[in-house]
Amino acid sequence: MQQSKYKQFLANMTSECFTTPFGESLPYRLYTPPNDRINGLIPLLFFLHGAGERGLDNTAQLIHGVGSILAYLQSSGTAAYVIAPQCPEGMQWVNTPWDALAHTMPEYPSLPMKLVLELIAQKLKELPINPDRIYVTGLSMGGYGTWDALQRQPDRFAAGVAVCGGGDAQMAKKLKSIPIRVYHGALDNAVPVERSRTMVAAIQAIGGKVTYKEYPEVWHNVWEQAYADPDLYPWLFAQRRKVKQTRTIHPS
């Protein structure tokens, strides 16, 4: 279990809770790099966990993936904030069945996803975060959440990493300029591998920036391979949001 393997790194995450004026709340863990590594604005990475880690203990969401991320930050000397929110039991990052072969993005985000997007906006005001280096990743239910966040706010994120999830292929045009990495196990019996294949094909068809790794002998737990990919983190933290240029018209 990652919590024991990466205990020394996970211990550096503080327990926090985001609360709105309407009484809505979202527990999350926050990793803050050492002060001597914070020099100017630094990246923010959001991690969205899977269905099995839902609850209110503000701990279970650290079981998979997060430890690998923090271990990389420590060993490489990379400075970044990491936020891992916890979805309440009975809710989802995206309100859609996980075993369906396709879905249409709901008009409105689920409550947990709404709070995630609001939390990002709040942290941009509170912390020295580089707005051009905000990333999102997630596995399984969180893989769906990753696609959903990217589709809802494509101008917010510099890159995304979707692990055994699925999105709305009709929204591919919104993702054309976002570098995305996708991972899936070919033998996945929880989230059909077609969910990743379809999204990747739709983005490739419009000339998007997507990279896909499919593991032929892996089932649903492809996150073990994804977050251990040695090429993933250097690639991810090198990405910068492409700021749209506005044309200035000078009077003659």
N, C-alpha and C positions, 0 to 999 in steps of 0.2 A: 504494500500500500504506500502511495506517495507520501502520505502524512508522516510516516515513520522514516522513510528514506530521505526526505527533504525537511525533516523537523527543524533543523537549525535555520533554514531559510524562511519557512512558514511562520516561525516564531516572531519574525520581524514585521508581520502584518498586524495592524491595529484593528480592533473591532469597532465598527461605526454603524450608524443608522441614518438613512436619509428620510426626512419627514417633510411632507408638504403642509401648507396651511389648512388643507382639507382633511388632515388626519391620516393620509395615506403614508405608508412607510415601506422602506426597502432596506433590510440589513445588508451590509457589505464589509468586506475586508479591504484594507488599504495598505499597500506597500509604499513607503517613502524611502528613497535612496539616502545614503549618508550625506550629511551636509557638505562634506568636502567634494562630493561628486556633482552637487547642484551648482552649475555655473551658467547662469542665464536660463532661457526657457528650455524645458526638456520634454520628452515624449510622454504620452499617456496610453496605456494598453488596458482595454476592458476585456475581461474573461467571463464568458457565459457557460455555466455548467450544464450537465445533463439532467434528465428527469429523476434519476435515482438520488440526486443530492439536494432535492428540494426540502424546505423546512424553515425553521426559525432559529436554529442553533447557531447560525453564523459561523459554522465550521465545516459542515459536510461538503460545501462547494469547493473546498481545497483538496479533495481526495485525488482528483485527476488533473493533470496539466499544469496547474499553478506552480507546483514545486519545480518542474523543469524550467519554467520561465524564469523564476527567481534564481535558480542555480546558474543559468546563463548570464543573467545580469551581474551576479556576483563574480563569476569567473572571468568575464570579459571586461569588467569595469564600466559597463554601460549604465548610464543614469536614466532611469525611467520610473514613472509612477505606474503601479498596477492596481486595478480595482476589480474585485471579484464579488459581485452582488449575489444574493441568494434568493431564488424564486420561491414564494410560499407554496406549501403543499396544496395540490389541487389546481394550481394555476400553471400557465405555460408562457414562455417567452413569445410564442406565436400561437394563436388559437386556431390550430389545424391538426388533423390526424397525422401521426408520424409515419404510418404505414401506407398512406395514399401515394399513388404514383405522380400526383400533381396537386397543386392548390393555387387558388387566387389569393393574393395578398389581401387580408382584411382591410376594409376602409380605415379603420382605426386600430392603433396598436393595442395589444393586451395591456392590462394595468401594469404588470411588471416591466414590460418593454417601455411603456410611457414613462415610468419612473427612472429607468436606465437612461433614457435620452435627456430627461430633466436633470439627472445627476451629473451627466457630462457637462451640461451647460453651467451648472453650479460650480463644478470644480474648475472650469475655465476662469471663473471669476476669483476663486479662492487660492489657487495654486499657480506657480510659475510654469504653466504648461504651454508648450509650443502648439498653437492651433493648427499648424501644418503637419503635425506628427501625432495624430490621434489614430489609434488602431483598435480593431475589434476582432476577437476570435472566440470560438466556442465549439463544443462537441455535442453531437446527438441533438437533444432539445436545444442546446446552445448553438449547434450548427445552424438550426433553423433560425434561431435568434440572430445569428451573425448575418445571414442573408437578409433578414427582415430589417435590421438596423441599417445596413448598407443601402437597401432599396428605399427606405423612408428618408434617409438623410445622406444622399450620395455626396453632397458637398462638404460634409463634416469630416469624413474619414480619408486618411492617406493610404490605407491598405486594409485588407481583411483576410482572415484565415478561417475557412469553413471546414469543419471536420464532421463527416458522416451526417450531414444535414440536407436541407433542401429549400429552395426559394421559388418564387414565381417567375417562370421563364419569360413571361410576357413583359416583365420589368427589366429585362437584360439591357435595354438601351440606356437605362439610368446608370448602369455599372460600367459602361464602356471605358471610362477613363480611370477606373480604380484598379490598381494591381491587386489581384486576388489569388490566393493559393487554396486548393481544394484537395481534401484527402478522403478516401473511402475504401472500405474493404469489399472485395468482390463477393464475398460470401455473407455479407451483412443480412441478418434475418430480422432486424428490428426497423431499420430505415433502408428502404430499397436503394441499391446502388444506382438505379436509374435516376434518382433525385439529383445526385451530383453530376452524372453524365449529361442529363438534360440541361442543367444550368450551364455547364462548361460549354456544351455545343452551342447554346444560344448566344453566349458571350463571344465565342470564337467566330460565330457567323457574322458578327458586326465589327470584327477587328479589335475586340477587347483584350485586356491584359490579364489573362487567366492561365494558371499553371495547374495541372491536374496530376496527382499521384494516386493510382489505384493499386491495391495490394491483392494479388490473386488468391492467396491462401489465408486471408485475414477475415474475421467475422466482424461483429459490431465494434469491438474494442480497438479500432484502428487508431484511436488517440495515442496509444502507446508508441506506435511508429511515428505518428505525426509530430508530437511534441518532443520526440527524440531525434528528429531530422536535424543533422548538424548544419544544414544549409538554411534552415528556416529563419532563425533569429537574426543572423547578419543581414539577410535579405529584408526581413520585416522592418527592422529599425533603420534601414537605409532609405526607406520610402518617404517621400514628401508629397503632401497634397499639392495638386496642380491648381493654383489660384487662377480663376478666370480673369482675363485681362479686359478691362472696360475701355472702350475707345473714347478718347476725349476730343470733342469737336471744338476747335477754336474759331471764334468769329473772324471773318475776313475784314 
